[in-house]
Structures are given as structure tokens and as C-alpha cells.
Amino acid sequence: MSLLGAWQKVPVYSRETLWAGVYGKGPCIVEEYDSTTVIGKHWSWTVDGYENLDLTTRSKSQ
């Protein structure tokens, strides 16, 4: 993944293996059969009860 012109290694998650209640923070990538979600470093994510991927911004100090 390239952020601000520099490459870095980030976790890559398979969307089909994420269940309700799983959460994490960026930077990371979530791959699905028909899409890819790139999550930046100031973002958190959670899989809700309907298995939606909910993204929330975090302050820079978190």
C-alpha cells in the first residue's frame, strides 16, 4: 500500500472471514470477491450485527 508516496506493509483481511463484533484499525485492506476497502491510518472499523463494515475516524493521538 502506498501512502503519501511511500510503500508500507499493512494487514490484509478477507471480508468473508470477518464476523459480527470483529474490529480493527487502519491502515489495512479488506478484500471481498467484488470489492476492496482501503482503510487509512486514522480510521477504525467494526463489523456490526448485520455484518456491515462500519468505519469511524480516530483522532491522531489514538
C-alpha positions in Angstrom: 0.0 0.0 0.0 1.4 3.4 -0.9 0.6 6.3 1.5 1.9 9.8 0.7 4.3 8.3 -1.9 5.9 5.7 0.4 5.2 2.0 0.3 4.4 0.1 3.6 3.2 -3.3 4.6 -0.3 -3.4 6.0 -2.6 -6.2 7.2 -5.0 -7.6 4.5 -8.2 -9.2 5.7 -10.6 -11.4 3.8 -14.1 -10.0 4.3 -15.8 -13.4 4.3 -13.8 -14.4 7.4 -14.9 -11.3 9.5 -17.9 -11.9 11.7 -20.1 -9.5 13.8 -18.1 -7.9 16.6 -14.7 -8.1 14.9 -12.9 -4.8 14.9 -9.6 -3.2 14.0 -7.8 -0.1 13.0 -6.0 1.2 9.9 -4.0 1.2 7.9 -5.3 -2.0 6.4 -7.1 -3.5 3.4 -10.3 -5.6 3.5 -10.8 -7.7 0.3 -14.1 -9.1 -0.9 -14.9 -11.1 -4.1 -16.3 -7.9 -5.7 -14.6 -5.0 -3.9 -11.6 -3.8 -1.9 -11.8 -1.4 1.0 -8.6 0.6 1.8 -8.7 1.9 5.4 -6.4 4.7 6.2 -4.3 5.1 9.4 -6.7 7.4 11.2 -9.7 5.1 10.8 -11.1 2.3 12.9 -13.5 -0.4 11.7 -16.1 -2.7 13.2 -18.3 -5.4 11.8 -21.8 -4.8 13.1 -24.7 -7.3 13.8 -25.8 -7.2 10.1 -22.2 -7.9 9.0 -21.7 -4.3 7.7 -18.3 -2.9 7.8 -18.6 0.4 9.8 -15.8 2.9 9.6 -15.0 5.7 12.1 -12.3 8.3 12.1 -10.0 8.4 15.1 -8.1 11.4 16.4 -4.4 11.5 15.5 -3.4 10.8 19.2 -5.2 7.4 19.3 
